[in-house]
């Protein structure tokens, strides 16, 4: 990333086209390779050829990885799972079924992470991390 120096993760053109605000879409360069900046504190979301292309404010959706303390920012963009929703399920039932639910939907062909997730890839790793964080938080508070 030209701003933070982190190594980027490849993102497809379709991801940018789906998630950028309409007024920013015409500024997508004509090329096939884009990178997603994974650094939570960096404002850059997409870059290419050593140039920042698009920032958090250029997207239609909040970027979960870049909004780690926002409980309503999606961690699963296809099915609307947020840290808040995961926490509510754990507090109500003592467990989370989110991973199994997402896997079932993926098997059914209902997953569109390359289009809906700003990272342009499967969210299961991010979801698993949030489930673990929420379980730790709930257990420390003695709830669940």
Protein Blocks (a to p, Z undefined) as FASTA:
>chain_A
ZZlopacddddfklmmmmpcfklmmmpccdfbdcddfbfklmbfbdcehiafbdfklpmb
dcfklmmmbmkbcfblknopafklmmmmmmmnopafklmmmmmmmmnopackkmmpmnlp
afklmmmmmmmmmmmmmmmnopZZ
